[in-house]
Amino acid sequence: MSLVSSALPANGSVFVTPAQAVDVVARACPAKDYRGKRVIVVVPDGTRTAPVGLMFKTLFAQIGEATASFDIIIALGTHQPMSEEAICGRLEITAEERRSTYAKVKFFNHDWNNPAALRSVGKLTKSDIRELSDGRFEMEVDVQINKLVFDYDQIVIVGPVFPHEVVGFSGGNKYLFPGIGGPDILNFFHWLGAVVTNPLTIGNKWTPVRKTVDKAATLVPVSKLCFCMVVAPDKSLVGLYAGSPEKAWDAASDLSDRHHVVYKEKPFKTVLSVMPAMYDELWVGGKGMYKLEPVVADGGELIIYAPHIHEISATHGETIRKIGYHCRDYFLKQWDQFKHFQWGVVAHSTHVRGIGTYENGVEKCRIQVTLATGIPEALCKQINLGYRDPKSIYPADFANREAEGVLLVPKAGEMLFRLKDAPEWCRKM
């Protein structure tokens, strides 16, 4: 399937209107093609800004009554499950609408670490991996996906596209892997992205991880349709594309590159990265580092300001306490010591800690990463991050000081910041 439908702002507007979105859905999903069909819609959890409710309600109005089943699965990856109430919030429906209009819709959370919830669709061979990783790895990787998808005639992916630390740009087949994928493929490509490094991945299109994700998706023998959204900070649509996951993502990522990247002339000695409430633990709050590392000066400090975050990770916290946060080379040069940990967690560690070196037993990271959160000082020290009491920080004190080398980002996590004249370690490819 090629790109079958798209919408961009028209008539002088800067946003895609709901009417335009309805038209895109109508052209991509003729109701007559869905009579008696079973459809499962893959949507992101609450850590992605997007008008998911608009798309869900528009899709349901278009084909919901024609289908034999029209259900929702949350592409959690390794994030925490969402409650029924939270899913209703994500879909922007009331409890009464859930009981009435959308009573037929079943809600599912992906269960990434439950073997009984997964099915293997094949393997990426050593030869595949060597080619996909540009020679960095040569190993066989089992590809598993949530087995619920095999109860349906079509997978419909609905999600936004942003610059992303692991894959380059999110969206498309990423909502299958890791969205509803199994641990082997998830751990492999997260570590692949970490070996490439976050700054050389984020905001680049045809990364080794994107190629891996798309290759894995070819093994899933269920028809796929994808709606890729490009979204403004206020959740308004600036672009909507429908088609195959590959084609819709290809178009949307080009638009995301124009809307979601902020270029700066010079690096900053201090960056205050203010995390919104949708990032409720450091596992996702680390995006405040991923998106801003390229504009922090050598020897500078990035502060993740999130008083509402009190936990490293409900799922992976124990492992992170054991390994801490370190640069990539800290792990690579001691790989026998760390290779038995989940590679996805090790990758997260390197993304939060950033670029650095490890020579003769000494780790030297390029910048200081400091938490101003509800995570206690002793634990910050244990995991190799700095600490500031969040009560001592007033974001307004950091505002309008870019000429002094101080940058305030009031809603960090989705906009990527780059230098116009970037050094080699964070170049745009």
N, C-alpha and C positions, 0 to 999 in steps of 0.2 A: 504493500500500500504506500502510495506517495503522499505528499501533503495534500489533503482533500479540502481543507477549508481554513481560513484565517481571518483575523480582524485586527485592524490598527485604528488609532484615532482618526476621525474624519470631521470635516466641516469646522476646522479650526480648534477642535477640542484636543485636550492632551490625554484623554482617557478613552478606553473602549466602553461603550455604553452597555447596559444590560440587554437592550434590544439587539445590539450587534452580537453579543454572546449567544442569545437565543438563536439568531440566524446561523452562527457557526455550528451550533449543536444540531440544528434542524438539517443542515446540509450534510453533516458528518454522520448523522444517525436517523435516516428515514424510518419512521415508525413501522412501515410495512416490512422492513427487513428484520424487525425484532419480535414479530409475533411468535409467541411460544418459546422464545429463546431465554436462556439462563445467563444472566449478566452479573459479574462481580466487579465492583468499582473500587479501585485502589486509591486511597487518599492519604496525605501526610498527617502526622499527629500535630499537636499544638505548637511545635517548635518551628513552624514555617508560616510566614505571613502570606496570606493568600485568601481571596474570596471563594473559599471552598464551598461555602453555603450557596452562593449564587450558582456555581456549576452543578452541585448536587441537585438542587431544586429544578434547575433548567433541564438537566438530563432526565430526571424523574418525570417531569411534566411532558417531555417529549416521548419517552419510551416506557416509562414505569408501568403503565396499565397494559401495554402490549406484551410485556415480557412475562414469562412463567415465573421468574424470580429476578429480583433486582436488589443485590445485597452489597454491603460495604465491608472492606477489610482495611484496617489501619496499618499503613506501612511504617511500623515501629522501628525496623532495624533491630537494634538492641536497647531501644528506649523502653521506658516503663509503660505497662498497659494503661489504657484510658478507660474510665468508668463510663457507664451508659450516659450519665449526665454530661460528662466531658465530651463524649462523641456528639451528643446533640448540640453542644456549644460549638464544636468544630464545624458541624453541618449547618449551624445557624437556624436551628428549629427549636420550637418550644416543646415542653413535655406534652402538652395537649396535641400538638401537631404530630408528635411521635406516636401517640396512641391512636390517632385518627388517620390523617392523610398518609402517613408513612408507616402504618402498622405492619405492612407486608415486608418491610425492609429488615433484614437481619444484620446485626453488627458483629464483626469479628475483630479481635486483636491478633496481630501476628505473634507467634510464639517461637522465636528464633532458636531457642536452646532446648526445645522439646523434640526429640527424635520422632516421637509418635505423630507430631504435627507436620512432618516434612516428608517429601518424596524426592529421591534422586532422579534427575533428568539426563544424567550422563556425566562425563568427565571432560575437563580440559586437559589434553595430553601434555607430555613434556615438551613436545614440539610446539604445541599451541602456546604454552606459557613462555617458552624461549622467545618466540616471535612477538607475543603481546607485550612482554616486559622489556623488549629491546635488549635481550640477552642477560638481564639482571638475575633471572631465576630460570631453573629448569627442573620442574617438578609436576606431578599430576595433582589436579585439584578436583574434588568431587563437587558437583553443582546440585544443590538441593533447593527446593522451593516449597512454600506452604502447599500442602496437598489439597487444600480446599479448592484451588483454582481448577482442578481437574473435574470438579462437579459442575462446571460452567462451560457455556459455549463461547463466551467472549470475556476477556479481561479489558476493562476500560481504566486507563491510568489518568488520574487528574492531579496535577501538582504544579507548583511554581518552579521556575528556573532562576538560580542565583549562582554567582561564583562560589565554588565549593573546594574545600581544602584537600579532599581525598581524590575526587574525580575530575576536577577542573571547573565544570559547571554542573549543578544538580539537574534533576529532571529526567524525563524519558525513562529508559530502562533502569535507572538508579532506583526507581520506586519498586522494582522487582528485586534488584540486588544492590544494596542489602535490604531494601524495604520489606520484602516478604521472603527473603532468602535464608539459607542455612549457614551454619558457622564456618564451614571450611572455605567457601568462596569469599565470605565476608572477611574472615581473618586474613586470607591471602591478599586480597587487593587493598585492604587498608594498609598492610605493611608495605606492599609495593608502592603505594602513594607516599608513605613515610620515607622510604629509601630514596625515591625521587626528590623528596622534600616538599613541604607545603608551599613555600614561595615559588618553586618552579612548576607547581601543579595548578594552584588556584588561579582561576581566570584564564586558563589555557584550554582550548577545545579538545584537540585529539590527543589526549594524554594516554599513557599506557593503561591507566585504570579505566578510562572511558572505553577503550578498545576491548578490555577484558569484560566489562559489564555488558557491552553490546554482544560480544561473542557468547557469553553465558545465556543471554536472552534467546539466542537462536535455538537453544536446546529445549525451550519450553514450547510444547506442541499445542498451544491454545491460541486462538486468534486474538490479536491485540489491537486496540485503538487507544490513542493517547491524546490528551488535551494538555498542552504546555502553556502555562500562564507566565507572563512577565509582569511583575507587580511593583507598584510604587510603595514607598514606606507607609502610606496611609491605607494600604490594602486595595487601592484602586488598580484596575487593569490598565496596562499600557500596551499590551499585546496578547493575543490568544491564537494558538495554532493547533490544528487538529490533523491527525494522520497517523502514520506508523510512529512508534516511539522514536525511531532514529530520525525520521524526516521532521517531525514536529519539534524535537529537541534541537536539531541542527538549526532550524530557523529561529527558534526562541533564544538559543544561546547567543546568536549574533546580536539580537536586540538587547539581551541582558548585558552584554559587553558594553553597549552604549549607555545603558541606564544605571547600572549597578557598580560602576567603577569610578572612583573619585581620584583625580590626579593632583599631586602636590609638587611644588617646586623643590622644596628642601625637606630633609628628615627632621623629626622632632625629638628633643631630649626627654620629654615627658608626654605620655599619652594617657588620658583618662578615658577608659572604655566603659561606658555606662550600659549595663545589660538590662534589657526589659524583663518583665516578670515571666514571659513565656519560657525563658531559660531558667529552670528551677533547680539545677544542680550543675556542678562544674563540668560534668561530662558534656553538656551542651553549652554551658556558659563559656567554655574555652573558645567559642567562635569569636569572642571579643579579642582574642589574641590572633587567631588565624587570619582575620580580615585586616588587621592593622600592623602586623609584624613588618611588612615592607616599608613602612614610613617611620619606623623608630630608628633613631640614630644609633650608631655603634656606641655601646656603653650607656645607652639610654634606658629608661624605665617605662614599661607598660603596666598600668594599673587596671585590673579588672574590678570595677566597682559594682557590687551586687549585694547589698545588705540582706536581700531576701534569700540568698543561696546559703544553705547550712550544711550541705552534703556534697561530697566529691562525686559519688555515684552510688545509687541504691543497688545497681547490678554489679558494678565493677570496682566498687570502693575498696574492697579487701585487697584485690590485686594491686591497685594503685598505691595503697599504703606500703605494700611490699617493695615495689620497684621504684616508686617516686616518679618525678618528672625530670627528664633528661633529654639532651640533644641526641640526634640520630646516631652519631659516632660512638657515644657512650655505650649503646647497645650493640652496634655492629662489631666493635672491637672486643666485646666480651660475649659474643653471641651464644657460646655454649652455656653460659650462665643464665641466659634469658630466653632461649628458643622454646622452652617448654611452657612459657606463659602464653596466654591468648595474644596472638599477633595484633589483633585489632586494638587491644588495650595498650600494648607497647607503642603502636602507631599514635594513638591519642596522646600518650606521654610526650612524644617528640614534637607533636604539633603545638602543644601548649607551651613547651619549654623553648622551642625555636632553634635557630641555627647555632651551631657551636662545634667545638673540637674536643677530642679526648686523646691526649698524648701522655705516655709515661704515667698512667694512673691519675692524671689531672684533667678535669673537665673545665673547659672555658666556654661559657655561653656568651653569645654576642650581646644580649641585652638582659636586663633584670625584669623578671615577671613577678608582679606583686598582686596578692589577693587582698581586696578590701571587701570582705564578705562576712558571713556568719560562721565561717570555718575558723576554729581557734588558732591562735598563733603557734602553739606547740605542734599542731598537726601540719600547718603550713611549712614549718621548718622541717618536719619529718619527711615531707614529700618534695622537699627541695624547691619551694617557692617562697617568695617574700611575703611579708604581712604588714598591713596597715589597719588600724582600727577604723572601720567604716564611719564611726561617729565623728572622726577627726577630719573627714573629707566633706567639703561642700562643692558640688560640681560647678556651681556658679563661679567659684574662685579660679576655675581653669578656663573659663570662657573668654573669647576675644583676646587670646594671648599668643596667637600663632607667630607673630613677629618675634616673640621671645623664645620660640621653640617649644611651646606648650600647646597641645591639641586636645580639645574636648570633643568627644563623639557621643551625643546624647542618647542615641539608640543604636548601639553597636550590634554586630552579629550578621548582618546581611549585605551591607555595602562594603565593597573591597576598596582599600586605599592603596594607591601605588605612587611611586615617584615618576615624574616625567622622564628623568634621566636616571634609570634604575641601574644599580650595580649588577654584576654578573650573577650573583647568587639569587636574585629575584627578578630576572629578566622575563619579559613577555615574549613568548615564542610565536 
